């Protein structure tokens, strides 16, 4: 059982985290200077892809990966995210974001 992590200064309005992994991602979002509006959607997608947030369906997991690809965040996270995204694109499960 993971112990909650509490911080003195909130990160994007959050002062307690379910585990060290979640806390580390919030620190990364702050370091990347993400817009507050993007953080919750991004955190949910990262959580599903990483596995600490349960996806109810395969479609939900694919949508999470596609969100990370579309926002470009997949290329800024740990290397395995980029490698997994490249594999998903290569086999046609996800698509490369088209630039306007």
C-alpha atoms as an extended CHARMM CRD file, in Angstrom:
* protein
*
       100  EXT
         1         1  UNK       CA              0.0000000000        0.0000000000        0.0000000000  PROA      1               0.0000000000
         2         2  UNK       CA              1.3950000000        3.3810000000       -1.0350000000  PROA      2               0.0000000000
         3         3  UNK       CA              1.5470000000        6.1280000000        1.5430000000  PROA      3               0.0000000000
         4         4  UNK       CA              0.2160000000        9.5830000000        0.6040000000  PROA      4               0.0000000000
         5         5  UNK       CA              2.8430000000       12.2390000000        0.0400000000  PROA      5               0.0000000000
         6         6  UNK       CA              2.0790000000       15.7160000000        1.3440000000  PROA      6               0.0000000000
         7         7  UNK       CA              3.9560000000       18.8640000000        0.3120000000  PROA      7               0.0000000000
         8         8  UNK       CA              4.1320000000       22.2590000000        2.0080000000  PROA      8               0.0000000000
         9         9  UNK       CA              3.7790000000       24.2880000000       -1.1820000000  PROA      9               0.0000000000
        10        10  UNK       CA              1.0700000000       23.0350000000       -3.5120000000  PROA      10              0.0000000000
        11        11  UNK       CA              1.8380000000       22.0620000000       -7.0860000000  PROA      11              0.0000000000
        12        12  UNK       CA             -0.9660000000       23.2250000000       -9.3790000000  PROA      12              0.0000000000
        13        13  UNK       CA             -3.2470000000       23.4340000000       -6.3610000000  PROA      13              0.0000000000
        14        14  UNK       CA             -2.5090000000       19.8990000000       -5.1810000000  PROA      14              0.0000000000
        15        15  UNK       CA             -0.8870000000       19.3240000000       -1.7690000000  PROA      15              0.0000000000
        16        16  UNK       CA             -1.0780000000       15.5360000000       -1.4400000000  PROA      16              0.0000000000
        17        17  UNK       CA             -0.2330000000       12.7880000000       -3.9000000000  PROA      17              0.0000000000
        18        18  UNK       CA             -1.1540000000        9.1110000000       -3.9510000000  PROA      18              0.0000000000
        19        19  UNK       CA              2.4190000000        7.9490000000       -4.5620000000  PROA      19              0.0000000000
        20        20  UNK       CA              5.9720000000        9.0870000000       -5.3600000000  PROA      20              0.0000000000
        21        21  UNK       CA              5.4360000000        8.5510000000       -9.0860000000  PROA      21              0.0000000000
        22        22  UNK       CA              2.4580000000       10.9130000000       -9.1840000000  PROA      22              0.0000000000
        23        23  UNK       CA              4.3760000000       13.4950000000       -7.1390000000  PROA      23              0.0000000000
        24        24  UNK       CA              7.3550000000       13.2930000000       -9.5230000000  PROA      24              0.0000000000
        25        25  UNK       CA              5.1130000000       13.8970000000      -12.5390000000  PROA      25              0.0000000000
        26        26  UNK       CA              3.5800000000       16.9840000000      -10.9360000000  PROA      26              0.0000000000
        27        27  UNK       CA              7.0920000000       18.3290000000      -10.2750000000  PROA      27              0.0000000000
        28        28  UNK       CA              7.9160000000       17.6840000000      -13.9420000000  PROA      28              0.0000000000
        29        29  UNK       CA              4.7800000000       19.5420000000      -15.0980000000  PROA      29              0.0000000000
        30        30  UNK       CA              5.8230000000       22.5110000000      -12.9570000000  PROA      30              0.0000000000
        31        31  UNK       CA              9.3660000000       22.3770000000      -14.3460000000  PROA      31              0.0000000000
        32        32  UNK       CA              7.9460000000       22.3480000000      -17.8980000000  PROA      32              0.0000000000
        33        33  UNK       CA              5.8470000000       25.3880000000      -16.9330000000  PROA      33              0.0000000000
        34        34  UNK       CA              2.6190000000       23.8520000000      -18.2020000000  PROA      34              0.0000000000
        35        35  UNK       CA             -0.6150000000       25.8040000000      -18.3410000000  PROA      35              0.0000000000
        36        36  UNK       CA             -2.7920000000       24.9560000000      -15.3550000000  PROA      36              0.0000000000
        37        37  UNK       CA             -5.7030000000       24.0200000000      -17.6540000000  PROA      37              0.0000000000
        38        38  UNK       CA             -3.5980000000       21.3290000000      -19.3420000000  PROA      38              0.0000000000
        39        39  UNK       CA             -2.2880000000       19.6540000000      -16.1860000000  PROA      39              0.0000000000
        40        40  UNK       CA             -5.3340000000       17.5730000000      -15.2000000000  PROA      40              0.0000000000
        41        41  UNK       CA             -5.8990000000       16.1730000000      -18.7100000000  PROA      41              0.0000000000
        42        42  UNK       CA             -2.1930000000       15.5220000000      -19.0930000000  PROA      42              0.0000000000
        43        43  UNK       CA             -1.9070000000       13.9090000000      -15.6740000000  PROA      43              0.0000000000
        44        44  UNK       CA             -4.8640000000       11.6390000000      -16.3900000000  PROA      44              0.0000000000
        45        45  UNK       CA             -3.3510000000       10.5710000000      -19.7420000000  PROA      45              0.0000000000
        46        46  UNK       CA              0.0930000000        9.9870000000      -18.2210000000  PROA      46              0.0000000000
        47        47  UNK       CA             -1.4680000000        8.0240000000      -15.3640000000  PROA      47              0.0000000000
        48        48  UNK       CA             -3.2930000000        5.7290000000      -17.7580000000  PROA      48              0.0000000000
        49        49  UNK       CA             -0.2270000000        5.1960000000      -19.9500000000  PROA      49              0.0000000000
        50        50  UNK       CA              2.0320000000        4.6690000000      -16.9400000000  PROA      50              0.0000000000
        51        51  UNK       CA             -0.5020000000        2.3920000000      -15.2730000000  PROA      51              0.0000000000
        52        52  UNK       CA             -1.1960000000        4.1320000000      -11.9770000000  PROA      52              0.0000000000
        53        53  UNK       CA             -4.6330000000        5.2060000000      -13.2300000000  PROA      53              0.0000000000
        54        54  UNK       CA             -6.7520000000        2.2990000000      -14.4400000000  PROA      54              0.0000000000
        55        55  UNK       CA             -8.1660000000        2.4410000000      -17.9750000000  PROA      55              0.0000000000
        56        56  UNK       CA            -11.5840000000        0.8030000000      -18.2500000000  PROA      56              0.0000000000
        57        57  UNK       CA            -11.1430000000       -0.0620000000      -21.9290000000  PROA      57              0.0000000000
        58        58  UNK       CA             -8.3980000000       -0.3920000000      -24.5210000000  PROA      58              0.0000000000
        59        59  UNK       CA             -9.9920000000        2.5520000000      -26.3300000000  PROA      59              0.0000000000
        60        60  UNK       CA             -9.4740000000        4.7350000000      -23.2680000000  PROA      60              0.0000000000
        61        61  UNK       CA             -5.8020000000        3.7660000000      -23.1690000000  PROA      61              0.0000000000
        62        62  UNK       CA             -5.3950000000        4.5140000000      -26.8900000000  PROA      62              0.0000000000
        63        63  UNK       CA             -7.0590000000        7.9220000000      -26.3900000000  PROA      63              0.0000000000
        64        64  UNK       CA             -4.5880000000        8.6610000000      -23.5870000000  PROA      64              0.0000000000
        65        65  UNK       CA             -1.6340000000        7.8500000000      -25.8510000000  PROA      65              0.0000000000
        66        66  UNK       CA             -3.1280000000        9.9010000000      -28.6870000000  PROA      66              0.0000000000
        67        67  UNK       CA             -3.6000000000       12.8570000000      -26.3130000000  PROA      67              0.0000000000
        68        68  UNK       CA              0.0770000000       12.7080000000      -25.3250000000  PROA      68              0.0000000000
        69        69  UNK       CA              1.0760000000       12.5660000000      -28.9900000000  PROA      69              0.0000000000
        70        70  UNK       CA             -1.2640000000       15.4050000000      -30.0100000000  PROA      70              0.0000000000
        71        71  UNK       CA             -0.0380000000       17.7100000000      -27.2340000000  PROA      71              0.0000000000
        72        72  UNK       CA              3.6060000000       16.8580000000      -27.9380000000  PROA      72              0.0000000000
        73        73  UNK       CA              4.1390000000       15.9150000000      -24.3050000000  PROA      73              0.0000000000
        74        74  UNK       CA              4.9770000000       12.3080000000      -25.1730000000  PROA      74              0.0000000000
        75        75  UNK       CA              8.3300000000       13.5660000000      -26.5130000000  PROA      75              0.0000000000
        76        76  UNK       CA              9.1220000000       15.4780000000      -23.2800000000  PROA      76              0.0000000000
        77        77  UNK       CA              8.5000000000       12.6350000000      -20.8170000000  PROA      77              0.0000000000
        78        78  UNK       CA             10.7210000000        9.6360000000      -20.0230000000  PROA      78              0.0000000000
        79        79  UNK       CA             12.2160000000        7.9520000000      -23.0680000000  PROA      79              0.0000000000
        80        80  UNK       CA              9.9810000000        4.8930000000      -22.9360000000  PROA      80              0.0000000000
        81        81  UNK       CA              6.9320000000        7.1140000000      -23.5900000000  PROA      81              0.0000000000
        82        82  UNK       CA              8.4320000000        8.2330000000      -26.9170000000  PROA      82              0.0000000000
        83        83  UNK       CA              9.4480000000        4.6830000000      -27.8380000000  PROA      83              0.0000000000
        84        84  UNK       CA              5.9680000000        3.3450000000      -27.0430000000  PROA      84              0.0000000000
        85        85  UNK       CA              4.3210000000        6.1890000000      -28.9800000000  PROA      85              0.0000000000
        86        86  UNK       CA              6.5490000000        5.5100000000      -31.9890000000  PROA      86              0.0000000000
        87        87  UNK       CA              5.5590000000        1.8420000000      -31.8690000000  PROA      87              0.0000000000
        88        88  UNK       CA              1.8490000000        2.6980000000      -31.6410000000  PROA      88              0.0000000000
        89        89  UNK       CA              2.1810000000        5.0630000000      -34.6020000000  PROA      89              0.0000000000
        90        90  UNK       CA              4.1760000000        2.5330000000      -36.6200000000  PROA      90              0.0000000000
        91        91  UNK       CA              1.5430000000       -0.1910000000      -36.2310000000  PROA      91              0.0000000000
        92        92  UNK       CA             -1.3160000000        2.2300000000      -36.9400000000  PROA      92              0.0000000000
        93        93  UNK       CA             -2.9700000000        2.3570000000      -33.5220000000  PROA      93              0.0000000000
        94        94  UNK       CA             -2.1490000000        6.0640000000      -33.0790000000  PROA      94              0.0000000000
        95        95  UNK       CA             -1.5450000000        8.8080000000      -35.6080000000  PROA      95              0.0000000000
        96        96  UNK       CA              1.1000000000       11.5000000000      -35.8770000000  PROA      96              0.0000000000
        97        97  UNK       CA             -0.3330000000       14.9240000000      -35.1440000000  PROA      97              0.0000000000
        98        98  UNK       CA             -0.7010000000       16.8550000000      -38.3720000000  PROA      98              0.0000000000
        99        99  UNK       CA              0.7780000000       20.3350000000      -38.3100000000  PROA      99              0.0000000000
       100       100  UNK       CA             -1.3270000000       23.1370000000      -39.7550000000  PROA      100             0.0000000000
